[in-house]
Amino acid sequence: QVQLVESGGGLVQAGASLRLSCAVSGGIISHYSIGWFRQAPGKEREFVAGLRWSGGSTSYADSVKGRFTISRDNAANTVYLQMNSLKPEDTAVYYCAGSRKMPVVVLTTPGEYDYWGQGTQVTVSS
């Protein structure tokens, strides 16, 4: 059974940085496509960043391009989301997700993912 556990969220001021971690157990992350999503109160879950299973391609939402970076540590079986220059509109619960699909593109929709973590809260104050 694949499990994903997020950590690293918190309360920060605008302009600060946070690094979220997604520890994967029960599977080898290089065999999975991994994505980060977020959901703010009253809004739908939205794609933030994704990493193709082979590790060769990444994709980002326009709202986070240039500020967020997704990366993977195969030895630690962990995926990271480095978030810089945080803005109040980045406030949300952040989820990591894994998919057994091995496509040629980065998966960007929630329905394409098979496994989800419990989420970690990120709050950015102005």
KARA-V624621 format. One record per residue. N is the residue number from 0. SS is DSSP state (A for helix, B for strand, O for the rest). Layout:
# KARA-V624621
[[N:SS] [N:SS]]
This chain:
# KARA-V624621
[[0:O] [1:O] [2:B] [3:B] [4:B] [5:B] [6:B] [7:O] [8:O] [9:B] [10:B] [11:B] [12:B] [13:O] [14:O] [15:O] [16:O] [17:B] [18:B] [19:B] [20:B] [21:B] [22:B] [23:B] [24:B] [25:O] [26:O] [27:O] [28:A] [29:A] [30:A] [31:O] [32:B] [33:B] [34:B] [35:B] [36:B] [37:B] [38:B] [39:O] [40:O] [41:O] [42:O] [43:O] [44:O] [45:B] [46:B] [47:B] [48:B] [49:B] [50:B] [51:O] [52:O] [53:O] [54:O] [55:O] [56:O] [57:B] [58:B] [59:B] [60:O] [61:O] [62:O] [63:O] [64:O] [65:O] [66:O] [67:B] [68:B] [69:B] [70:B] [71:B] [72:B] [73:O] [74:O] [75:O] [76:O] [77:B] [78:B] [79:B] [80:B] [81:B] [82:B] [83:O] [84:O] [85:O] [86:O] [87:A] [88:A] [89:A] [90:O] [91:B] [92:B] [93:B] [94:B] [95:B] [96:B] [97:B] [98:B] [99:O] [100:O] [101:O] [102:O] [103:O] [104:O] [105:O] [106:O] [107:O] [108:O] [109:A] [110:A] [111:A] [112:O] [113:O] [114:B] [115:B] [116:O] [117:O] [118:O] [119:B] [120:B] [121:B] [122:B] [123:B] [124:B] [125:O]]
